[in-house]
């Protein structure tokens, strides 16, 4: 589709990927020094890094000594009641101390070990005496009021932020209107103006689309007529979506009517944009304002506090079904208030969870105690032993369901249902046995994770002796029910944790302990590499420095009682790390580390993971995957332009050229899989022709249903969007073969170098 062009004309993402192929294939020579000078250059780098390394290596311990002092003065560690968090933090610090035993990390390890020991000695055997359910639930109302006040504070802050964003929105809309008015006269200039506005919305699809159109105009691939159409239609539609995302991000959840008023646009246009953004997974409905749906941007992660609150609500709702009289009415009223609160939290999206932590944790403890009280009331002789077992091991959320099953289940055998049917006692016994086993196992898993912290399926299998396949089934079910969240990986296994609402103290300890291990590992590797620095180790040096830099950035945001710990240390080390990274990169570009490793022909079959590993070791980072060959099958193509419309890089286009000769090669079986009208048309053409055509037919622009699909390998990033969106028969008309086989692209590159 495109002519040969230089790397400078390419998008940054594509340029990085091209750089990898050039470097690995030896197609681009970066060497500026002879091989005989490599040792000298490495020695120079080492001598330049050594004075910086002294301060960089001293930074972690210096910081954690300050952090230890701050925790002792504020006594925040003694305020932590989450044993799982303390165990995880202790584990991190033990690993850090085993690598490098320093005063700061050793002191933190001792403090947290002592705090954990105190918590464990305070554990008492559960009091099995009957508990008054009314007295247990009495704090619920006050706690809900506290949470309502906190949520109101969130909403007030959100409204204030929305108000401050209102003037910014007005300015944005005014500039947008001015730019739109000039589209007919000069679409290119209008596009420039709209692009500047797009940077304010930071809406990715608009930024990509406008950049692609602008590049197409500059390269001559898009003529003036096409440019006018794209700017006045596609670009404006994407910008409208960007403004909607700006409103939802900065002004909170809104209805279609509210958004249309803010944008001074017709509600039908906003409705259409919202629908498309829902399809893209960018927007979701989070509630109702009377009868009008309220929309919010889709969050990458739902706040743990929202998930915890949702689970408490489910638990309290279950408790209420087991109660009668005034206490039932009280719980029912509390549930309705909490349902409204949950909707308000969902509309808020993100918020400062630490403010909510204390009240939410108190509410959870109260509802847990109430669940215990419900279990201890109305015992049935036949199930007493089972109830005691469950109360010891089953997580509070599941207990109320088990109690109802035990109490109501016998009615299924002794009586009939509304259809006059009666359950076979043997069937009931097998069903209840399976049900109780599953509930008990899930409850045990939740108890372990809550008490011990995030765990893998392997760890849970070893702790519980439950078969691995059932452990995995339980985990997947509980993850779907939002009882568990993903918490990273450990030795190749996924970690599962219960949703938690960390306090400021817990957040500080959790962050500091995990960073202590990361910084210790990185500084140890950095020190080891410097002792005998080699050319191939420069990428590893940069990676270690990158970990130290990112760790420093996280520590700057960590506060204890509102104060940043070790602020002077963190500010002082920032420039040292940046200088070390700069020196390492500069030296790497001088060394002939990109000499040919494979030939151009070898690139066709080279394994993708090995390319990434090799490149990361050489360059210090791994680029995105993004090369392949798109094969188009005319026998399955419907000419619908779905691929062209969906492509995020504008790399695919349905050209107005009908390759009529190719339909004579389509088999009868393939024709039968096409829609009836298209199949009949192809069969008619083949039946009427006296000989196979040799010329293609040039169609009028935008002729619906026909054309030739072409892919620009310079723009394609192998995302498979076109393959997924193709509605053609079988698996569609497009197929991507992800390989580093790039004959056409590489020929264009090598012609310029």
C-alpha positions in Angstrom: 0.0 0.0 0.0 2.8 2.5 0.8 6.0 3.3 -0.9 9.4 3.0 0.8 9.9 5.4 3.6 12.5 6.3 6.2 12.3 5.2 9.9 11.9 8.8 10.9 8.5 8.9 9.3 7.2 5.9 11.3 5.1 5.9 14.5 7.3 5.4 17.7 5.8 2.0 18.4 6.5 0.7 14.9 10.0 2.3 15.0 10.9 0.4 18.2 9.9 -2.9 16.7 11.7 -2.2 13.4 14.8 -1.2 15.5 14.7 -4.7 17.1 14.6 -6.5 13.7 17.4 -4.3 12.3 19.6 -4.9 15.4 19.0 -8.7 15.7 19.4 -9.3 12.0 22.5 -7.2 11.7 20.8 -5.0 9.1 21.8 -1.8 10.8 25.3 -1.0 12.1 25.4 0.9 15.3 29.1 0.5 16.0 31.1 3.8 16.4 34.2 2.2 17.9 36.4 -0.7 16.7 36.3 -4.0 18.5 39.8 -3.3 19.9 38.3 -0.4 21.9 35.4 -2.2 23.5 37.4 -3.1 26.7 38.5 0.4 27.0 35.0 1.8 26.6 33.7 -0.7 29.2 36.4 0.3 31.6 35.5 4.0 31.1 31.8 3.2 31.9 32.8 1.3 35.0 34.9 4.2 36.3 32.1 6.7 35.6 29.5 4.5 37.4 31.6 3.7 40.5 31.2 7.1 42.3 27.4 7.0 41.4 27.2 3.4 42.5 28.4 4.2 46.0 25.4 6.4 46.7 23.0 4.3 44.7 23.9 1.2 46.7 23.6 3.1 50.0 20.2 4.5 49.2 17.9 1.5 50.1 19.4 1.0 53.6 19.5 4.8 54.3 15.9 5.0 53.4 14.7 2.1 55.4 16.5 3.3 58.5 14.5 6.5 58.2 11.4 4.4 57.6 12.1 2.3 60.7 12.5 5.4 62.8 9.2 6.8 61.5 7.3 3.6 62.3 8.7 3.5 65.8 7.7 7.1 66.5 4.2 6.7 65.0 3.7 3.1 66.3 1.9 2.2 63.1 3.1 -1.4 63.1 1.3 -2.0 66.4 -1.9 -0.7 64.8 -2.0 -3.5 62.1 -4.4 -6.3 62.8 -4.1 -8.1 59.5 -2.0 -11.2 60.3 -1.8 -12.2 56.6 -0.3 -8.8 55.7 2.2 -9.0 58.5 3.2 -12.5 57.5 3.7 -11.5 53.8 5.7 -8.4 54.9 7.9 -10.5 57.2 8.5 -13.0 54.3 9.6 -10.1 52.0 12.0 -8.8 54.6 13.4 -12.2 55.5 14.3 -12.6 51.8 15.8 -9.2 51.6 17.9 -9.8 54.7 19.1 -13.1 53.3 20.4 -11.2 50.2 21.9 -8.1 52.0 21.7 -7.9 55.8 21.4 -4.1 56.6 20.4 -2.2 59.6 17.2 -0.8 58.1 15.7 -4.0 56.7 16.8 -6.1 59.8 15.2 -3.5 62.1 12.0 -3.6 60.1 12.0 -7.4 60.1 12.4 -7.5 63.9 9.5 -5.0 64.4 7.1 -6.8 62.2 8.0 -10.2 63.6 7.3 -8.9 67.1 4.0 -7.4 66.0 3.0 -10.7 64.4 3.9 -12.6 67.5 1.7 -10.3 69.6 -1.2 -10.8 67.3 -0.8 -14.6 67.3 -0.6 -14.8 71.1 -3.9 -12.8 71.4 -5.8 -15.4 69.4 -8.4 -16.9 71.7 -10.7 -19.9 71.4 -14.1 -18.8 70.1 -16.7 -18.4 72.8 -19.4 -20.8 71.8 -21.9 -19.4 74.3 -25.2 -18.1 72.8 -24.9 -14.5 71.7 -27.8 -12.0 71.5 -28.1 -11.2 67.8 -29.7 -7.8 68.5 -26.8 -6.6 70.7 -24.3 -7.8 68.1 -26.1 -5.9 65.3 -26.7 -2.7 67.3 -23.5 -0.9 66.0 -24.6 -1.5 62.3 -26.8 1.6 62.1 -24.1 4.0 63.4 -21.4 2.4 61.2 -23.7 2.9 58.1 -24.1 6.5 59.1 -20.3 6.9 59.3 -19.9 5.4 55.9 -22.7 7.5 54.5 -20.9 10.6 55.8 -17.6 9.5 54.2 -19.3 8.7 50.9 -21.0 12.1 51.0 -17.5 13.7 51.5 -16.3 11.7 48.4 -19.3 13.1 46.4 -18.7 16.6 47.6 -15.0 16.4 46.5 -16.1 14.9 43.2 -18.6 17.7 42.6 -15.9 20.3 43.4 -13.5 18.6 40.9 -16.3 18.5 38.4 -17.0 22.2 38.9 -13.4 23.1 38.4 -13.3 20.9 35.2 -16.4 22.7 33.9 -14.5 25.8 32.7 -12.0 23.5 31.1 -14.8 21.7 29.3 -16.3 25.0 28.1 -13.0 26.1 26.7 -12.5 22.7 25.0 -15.9 22.8 23.4 -15.4 26.4 22.2 -12.1 25.6 20.6 -13.7 22.5 19.1 -16.5 24.5 17.6 -14.0 27.0 16.1 -11.9 24.2 14.6 -15.0 22.5 13.1 -16.1 25.6 11.4 -12.9 25.6 9.3 -13.1 22.0 8.1 -14.8 22.7 4.8 -12.2 25.3 3.9 -9.0 23.6 5.0 -9.4 20.1 6.5 -5.7 19.7 7.1 -5.4 22.9 9.2 -8.7 21.9 11.0 -7.1 18.5 11.7 -4.1 20.2 13.3 -6.4 22.2 15.6 -8.4 19.2 16.5 -5.3 17.2 17.3 -4.3 19.8 19.8 -7.7 19.5 21.5 -7.3 15.7 21.5 -4.3 16.0 23.7 -6.5 17.5 26.4 -9.0 14.6 26.3 -6.2 12.0 26.2 -8.5 9.7 24.4 -6.4 7.0 22.7 -8.6 6.1 19.7 -8.9 9.8 18.7 -5.1 10.3 19.0 -4.4 7.2 17.0 -7.0 8.0 14.3 -6.0 11.6 13.9 -2.3 10.7 13.7 -3.0 8.0 11.1 -5.1 10.4 8.9 -2.5 13.1 9.2 0.2 10.7 8.2 -1.9 9.4 5.3 -2.4 13.0 4.0 1.3 13.8 4.4 2.4 10.7 2.5 -0.2 11.3 -0.3 -2.2 8.1 0.5 -5.3 10.2 1.3 -6.5 12.6 -1.3 -8.3 15.9 -0.5 -11.8 14.6 -0.9 -11.1 11.6 1.3 -9.4 13.8 3.9 -12.5 16.1 4.1 -14.7 13.1 4.6 -12.5 11.6 7.3 -12.0 14.8 9.2 -15.6 15.8 9.1 -16.9 12.4 10.0 -14.5 9.9 11.6 -12.3 12.4 13.4 -15.2 14.4 14.8 -16.9 11.2 16.0 -13.8 10.1 17.8 -13.3 13.5 19.3 -16.9 13.5 20.6 -16.1 10.2 22.3 -13.0 11.7 23.7 -15.0 14.6 25.2 -17.4 12.2 26.7 -14.5 10.3 28.3 -13.2 13.6 29.6 -16.5 14.3 31.2 -16.8 10.9 32.8 -13.2 11.0 34.0 -13.1 14.5 35.4 -16.8 15.2 36.2 -18.0 11.8 37.3 -20.8 9.4 36.3 -23.5 11.0 34.1 -26.7 10.2 32.3 -27.0 10.8 28.5 -29.2 13.8 29.1 -26.6 15.4 31.4 -23.8 14.7 29.0 -25.8 16.2 26.1 -26.4 19.4 28.1 -22.8 19.7 29.0 -21.7 19.3 25.4 -24.6 21.2 24.0 -25.2 18.2 21.6 -28.3 16.3 20.6 -28.9 13.4 23.0 -29.3 10.9 20.1 -25.6 11.7 19.1 -24.5 11.1 22.7 -26.5 7.9 22.9 -24.9 6.5 19.8 -21.4 7.4 21.0 -22.1 5.9 24.4 -23.3 2.6 22.8 -20.1 2.4 20.7 -18.0 3.1 23.8 -19.8 0.3 25.7 -19.0 -2.0 22.8 -15.4 -1.0 23.1 -15.4 -1.8 26.8 -14.7 1.9 27.7 -18.0 2.8 29.4 -20.5 0.9 31.5 -23.8 1.5 33.2 -23.4 1.8 37.0 -26.9 2.7 38.2 -30.1 4.7 37.5 -31.1 8.3 38.1 -34.9 7.7 38.4 -35.4 5.9 35.1 -32.3 7.2 33.3 -29.2 5.0 33.1 -26.1 6.5 34.7 -22.8 5.8 32.8 -19.2 5.7 34.0 -15.9 5.0 32.5 -14.7 1.4 32.9 -12.1 1.1 35.7 -9.0 -1.0 35.2 -9.6 -2.3 38.8 -12.6 -2.0 41.0 -11.6 -0.5 44.4 -11.2 -3.3 47.0 -13.4 -1.3 49.4 -16.3 -1.5 46.9 -15.9 -5.3 46.6 -15.7 -5.7 50.4 -18.8 -3.5 50.9 -20.6 -5.6 48.3 -19.7 -8.8 50.1 -20.8 -7.5 53.5 -24.1 -6.5 52.0 -24.6 -10.0 50.6 -23.8 -11.4 54.0 -26.1 -9.1 55.9 -28.9 -9.8 53.4 -28.5 -13.5 54.1 -28.5 -13.0 57.8 -31.8 -11.1 57.5 -33.5 -14.1 55.9 -32.8 -16.1 59.0 -34.4 -13.6 61.4 -37.9 -12.6 62.3 -39.8 -9.7 63.9 -38.2 -6.3 64.7 -34.6 -7.5 64.2 -35.6 -8.7 60.7 -37.1 -5.3 59.9 -33.9 -3.6 61.2 -31.6 -5.7 59.1 -33.9 -5.3 56.0 -33.8 -1.5 56.5 -30.0 -1.6 56.9 -29.7 -3.7 53.7 -31.7 -1.1 51.7 -29.4 1.7 53.0 -26.3 -0.3 52.1 -27.7 -1.1 48.6 -28.1 2.6 47.9 -24.6 3.2 49.4 -23.1 0.5 47.1 -24.7 2.2 44.1 -23.1 5.6 45.2 -19.7 4.0 45.5 -20.0 2.4 42.1 -20.9 5.8 40.6 -17.9 7.3 42.2 -15.5 4.8 40.7 -12.1 5.5 42.2 -11.7 7.2 45.6 -9.4 7.3 48.6 -10.0 4.0 50.2 -8.0 4.6 53.4 -10.6 7.1 54.6 -13.2 4.4 54.5 -11.0 1.6 55.9 -11.7 1.9 59.7 -15.5 2.1 59.4 -15.7 -0.6 56.8 -13.5 -3.0 58.8 -15.7 -2.4 61.9 -18.8 -3.1 59.8 -17.3 -6.3 58.5 -16.3 -7.5 62.0 -19.8 -6.8 63.3 -21.5 -8.7 60.5 -19.1 -11.6 60.9 -20.0 -11.7 64.6 -23.7 -11.6 63.7 -23.2 -14.5 61.4 -21.7 -16.5 64.2 -24.6 -15.6 66.4 -27.1 -16.8 63.8 -25.3 -20.1 63.5 -25.4 -20.7 67.2 -29.1 -20.1 67.5 -31.8 -22.7 66.7 -29.5 -25.7 66.6 -30.8 -28.9 65.0 -29.8 -32.1 66.7 -29.0 -34.0 63.5 -26.7 -31.3 62.2 -25.1 -30.0 65.4 -21.7 -31.6 64.8 -21.6 -30.3 61.3 -22.5 -26.8 62.4 -19.7 -26.8 64.9 -17.3 -27.9 62.2 -18.5 -25.3 59.8 -18.4 -22.5 62.4 -14.7 -23.4 62.9 -13.7 -23.5 59.2 -16.3 -21.9 57.0 -15.9 -18.2 56.0 -18.6 -16.0 57.2 -20.1 -15.2 53.8 -21.0 -18.9 53.1 -22.3 -19.7 56.5 -25.8 -18.2 56.3 -26.4 -20.2 53.0 -25.3 -23.4 54.8 -27.6 -22.7 57.7 -30.6 -22.2 55.5 -29.8 -25.3 53.5 -29.7 -27.4 56.7 -32.9 -25.9 58.1 -35.0 -25.8 55.0 -33.6 -28.8 53.1 -35.7 -31.5 55.0 -38.9 -29.9 53.7 -37.9 -30.9 50.2 -38.1 -34.5 51.2 -41.0 -34.5 53.7 -43.3 -32.3 51.6 -44.1 -31.5 48.0 -43.3 -28.4 45.9 -45.9 -26.2 44.0 -46.0 -28.8 41.2 -46.8 -31.6 43.5 -43.4 -33.2 43.1 -41.5 -34.8 46.0 -37.7 -35.2 46.1 -36.3 -38.7 46.4 -34.5 -38.9 49.9 -31.5 -40.6 48.3 -31.2 -37.9 45.7 -31.5 -35.3 48.4 -28.8 -37.0 50.5 -26.4 -37.1 47.6 -27.2 -33.5 46.6 -26.7 -32.2 50.2 -23.5 -34.2 50.7 -22.0 -32.6 47.6 -23.4 -29.2 48.4 -22.0 -29.2 52.0 -18.6 -30.5 50.9 -18.3 -27.7 48.4 -19.4 -25.0 50.8 -17.1 -26.3 53.5 -14.1 -26.5 51.1 -14.8 -22.9 49.8 -15.2 -21.6 53.3 -11.9 -23.2 54.4 -10.1 -21.7 51.4 -11.4 -18.2 52.3 -10.5 -18.6 56.0 -6.9 -19.6 55.1 -6.5 -16.7 52.6 -7.9 -14.2 55.0 -5.7 -15.4 57.9 -2.5 -16.2 56.0 -2.7 -13.7 53.1 -2.6 -14.2 49.3 -2.1 -17.9 48.4 -1.7 -20.0 45.2 -3.7 -23.1 44.2 -0.6 -25.1 45.0 -0.3 -23.7 48.5 -4.0 -24.2 49.2 -3.8 -27.8 48.0 -0.9 -28.5 50.4 -2.7 -26.8 53.4 -6.1 -28.3 52.9 -5.4 -31.7 51.2 -8.3 -30.9 48.8 -7.6 -32.3 45.3 -6.0 -29.8 43.0 -8.8 -29.9 40.4 -11.4 -29.1 43.0 -9.2 -26.3 44.4 -9.0 -24.7 41.0 -12.8 -25.1 40.4 -13.5 -23.4 43.8 -11.0 -20.6 43.0 -12.5 -19.9 39.6 -16.1 -19.9 41.1 -15.1 -17.6 43.9 -13.2 -15.3 41.6 -16.3 -15.0 39.4 -18.5 -14.3 42.5 -16.0 -11.5 43.5 -15.1 -13.3 46.7 -11.4 -13.4 45.6 -9.1 -11.1 43.6 -5.9 -11.7 41.7 -2.8 -10.6 43.6 0.0 -11.2 41.2 2.2 -14.4 40.8 4.5 -16.5 42.9 6.9 -19.0 41.3 4.7 -19.2 38.2 1.4 -19.6 40.1 -1.4 -17.1 40.3 -1.9 -15.6 43.8 -5.5 -15.2 45.1 -6.5 -12.9 47.9 -9.7 -11.7 49.5 -10.7 -8.1 48.8 -9.1 -6.0 51.5 -9.4 -2.3 52.4 -5.9 -1.3 53.7 -5.5 1.4 56.3 -2.7 4.0 55.8 -0.5 1.9 58.2 -1.2 -1.3 56.3 -0.6 0.3 53.0 2.7 1.8 54.2 4.0 -1.5 55.6 2.9 -3.6 52.6 4.5 -1.2 50.1 7.7 -0.7 52.1 8.3 -4.4 52.7 7.7 -5.5 49.1 10.0 -2.6 47.9 12.6 -3.6 50.4 12.9 -6.9 48.6 12.9 -5.5 45.1 15.4 -2.8 45.9 17.7 -5.2 47.7 17.6 -7.6 44.8 18.3 -4.8 42.3 21.1 -3.2 44.2 22.7 -6.6 44.8 22.6 -7.4 41.1 23.9 -3.9 40.2 26.9 -4.3 42.5 27.6 -7.8 41.2 27.5 -6.7 37.6 29.9 -3.8 38.2 32.6 -6.0 39.6 33.3 -7.6 36.3 31.3 -5.5 33.8 30.9 -6.9 30.3 29.3 -5.5 27.2 26.5 -8.0 27.2 25.7 -7.0 30.8 24.9 -3.4 30.1 21.2 -4.2 29.5 21.0 -6.0 32.8 22.6 -3.0 34.5 19.9 -0.7 33.0 17.2 -3.1 34.2 18.6 -3.1 37.8 18.8 0.7 37.7 15.2 0.8 36.3 13.9 -1.2 39.3 15.7 1.2 41.7 14.3 4.2 39.9 10.7 2.9 39.9 11.0 1.8 43.6 12.2 5.4 44.4 9.2 6.8 42.6 6.8 4.6 44.6 8.5 5.5 47.9 8.0 9.2 47.2 4.3 8.6 47.3 4.4 6.6 50.5 3.4 8.6 53.7 3.2 8.0 57.4 0.8 10.3 59.2 0.7 12.5 56.1 4.5 12.9 55.8 6.8 11.6 53.1 9.5 9.4 54.8 13.2 10.2 53.9 12.2 12.9 51.4 15.7 14.3 51.1 17.2 10.9 50.5 14.7 10.2 47.7 15.2 13.6 46.0 18.9 13.3 46.2 19.2 9.9 44.7 16.9 10.6 41.7 19.5 12.4 39.6 22.2 9.8 40.5 20.1 6.9 39.1 19.1 8.9 36.0 22.8 9.8 35.3 23.8 6.1 35.7 21.1 5.0 33.2 22.2 7.7 30.7 25.8 6.6 30.9 24.9 3.0 30.4 22.7 3.7 27.4 25.3 6.0 25.8 28.0 3.4 26.1 25.8 0.7 24.7 25.3 2.7 21.5 29.0 2.9 21.0 29.7 -0.9 21.3 29.1 -3.1 18.3 26.6 -5.2 20.2 24.3 -5.3 17.2 26.6 -7.2 14.8 24.9 -9.8 12.6 23.6 -12.7 14.6 21.3 -14.2 11.9 20.8 -13.7 8.2 17.8 -12.1 6.6 16.6 -15.5 5.6 17.0 -16.9 9.1 14.6 -14.2 10.4 11.7 -16.0 8.7 11.7 -18.9 11.1 13.3 -17.4 14.3 11.3 -18.2 17.5 9.5 -15.1 18.8 10.3 -15.7 22.6 14.0 -16.1 21.8 13.9 -12.8 19.9 12.4 -11.0 22.8 14.8 -12.4 25.4 17.8 -11.7 23.2 16.7 -8.2 22.4 15.9 -7.4 26.0 19.4 -8.5 27.1 20.9 -6.3 24.4 18.8 -3.3 24.5 17.6 -3.2 28.1 13.9 -3.5 27.2 11.6 -5.7 25.3 9.3 -4.2 22.6 5.8 -5.1 21.8 5.0 -8.0 19.5 3.9 -6.7 16.2 4.9 -8.4 13.0 3.2 -10.9 10.8 1.6 -11.6 7.5 -2.2 -10.9 6.9 -3.6 -13.3 4.4 -6.9 -12.3 2.7 -9.3 -14.9 1.3 -11.8 -13.3 -1.3 -14.0 -16.4 -1.1 -15.0 -15.5 2.5 -14.9 -11.7 2.2 -18.3 -9.8 2.4 -16.8 -6.4 1.5 -18.3 -4.9 4.7 -15.2 -2.9 5.7 -15.4 -4.2 9.2 -11.6 -4.8 9.1 -10.9 -1.3 7.9 -13.2 0.4 10.4 -11.9 -1.7 13.4 -8.2 -1.4 12.6 -6.6 0.9 15.4 -3.6 1.6 13.2 -5.4 2.4 9.9 -3.2 -0.3 8.4 -5.9 -2.1 6.4 -8.1 -0.8 3.6 -10.8 -2.1 1.2 -9.6 -0.8 -2.1 -12.2 -0.1 -4.8 -10.8 -2.8 -7.1 -12.8 -5.9 -7.8 -10.4 -8.8 -8.7 -13.1 -10.6 -10.8 -10.8 -13.3 -12.0 -10.4 -14.7 -8.5 -14.1 -15.6 -8.2 -13.5 -18.3 -10.8 -11.1 -20.0 -8.4 -13.7 -20.2 -5.6 -14.9 -23.7 -5.0 -18.7 -24.6 -5.0 -18.4 -25.5 -1.3 -17.0 -22.1 -0.4 -19.7 -20.4 -2.5 -22.4 -22.2 -0.5 -21.0 -20.8 2.7 -21.5 -17.2 1.5 -24.7 -15.3 2.0 -27.3 -16.3 -0.6 -27.2 -13.0 -2.7 -23.4 -13.0 -2.9 -23.2 -16.7 -3.7 -25.9 -16.3 -6.4 -24.1 -13.3 -8.0 -20.7 -15.2 -8.1 -22.4 -18.3 -9.6 -24.2 -16.1 -12.2 -21.0 -14.4 -13.3 -19.2 -17.7 -13.6 -22.1 -19.2 -15.5 -22.4 -16.3 -18.0 -18.7 -15.8 -18.8 -17.4 -17.4 -22.0 -13.8 -17.2 -20.6 -12.0 -16.3 -17.4 -11.5 -12.5 -17.2 -7.9 -11.2 -17.0 -8.6 -7.5 -15.9 -9.7 -6.2 -12.6 -12.7 -3.9 -12.4 -12.1 -0.4 -10.9 -15.2 0.5 -8.8 -16.7 3.8 -7.8 -15.4 5.0 -4.4 -17.0 3.4 -1.4 -18.9 0.8 -3.5 -20.6 -1.4 -0.9 -19.8 -5.1 -0.8 -16.9 -5.4 -3.2 -13.2 -4.6 -3.3 -9.7 -5.8 -2.5 -8.3 -5.8 1.0 -4.8 -4.5 1.3 -2.6 -4.3 4.4 0.2 -1.8 5.0 2.9 -3.8 6.8 4.5 -0.5 7.9 1.5 0.3 10.0 0.2 -3.2 11.0 1.2 -4.2 14.5 -0.3 -7.7 14.4 -3.0 -7.0 17.0 -5.5 -9.3 15.2 -8.3 -6.8 15.6 -9.2 -7.2 11.9 -9.2 -11.0 12.2 -11.5 -11.0 15.2 -13.9 -8.5 13.7 -14.3 -10.1 10.3 -17.9 -11.5 10.0 -17.1 -13.8 7.1 -18.0 -17.5 7.1 -16.0 -20.1 9.0 -13.2 -18.2 10.7 -13.5 -15.1 8.5 -11.7 -13.8 5.4 -8.5 -12.7 7.2 -5.7 -14.8 8.9 -2.6 -13.6 10.7 0.5 -15.6 10.8 2.6 -14.1 13.6 6.3 -14.5 12.5 9.4 -12.5 12.1 9.1 -13.2 8.4 9.3 -9.7 6.9 10.5 -9.9 3.3 8.6 -6.9 2.0 9.1 -4.7 5.0 12.8 -5.5 5.4 13.5 -4.9 1.7 12.1 -1.4 2.2 14.3 -0.8 5.2 17.4 -2.1 3.6 16.9 0.0 0.6 17.4 3.1 2.8 20.4 1.8 4.8 
